[in-house]
Amino acid sequence: MAIAEVSVVPIGTGSTSISEIVARAVKVVESSGLYYELTPMGTIIEGSLDEIFEVVKKMHESCFVEGVARVLSHVRIDDRRDKRVRAEEKVISVKEKLGNMEDPGP
């Protein structure tokens, strides 16, 4: 299973607000049935590489439905094959290690 972080950025919308167009892209993920987590800077998606690539393409294309002429999409993929790891487990692992560290002070 892979974990991807996806961010779609519609360009030239005539407004500084892009949340309505981004919401359409997130609807694509929602309807895919894949686990996802919306963050302030992107969307985390878990699934097979094929599933993720299919959803990313649909997210990208969904922005053009709104009449946008240009879309910039960023995709980062963590594809670990030695064991199955979920996004939540990665966060828990780091938080556990933070609890074991001494405060370095000022």
Secondary structure by P-SEA (a helix, b strand, c coil): cbbbbbbbbbcccccccaaaaaaaaaaaaaacccbbbbcccbbbbbccaaaaaaaaaaaaaaaacccccbbbbbbbbbccccccccaaaaaaaaaaaaaacccccc
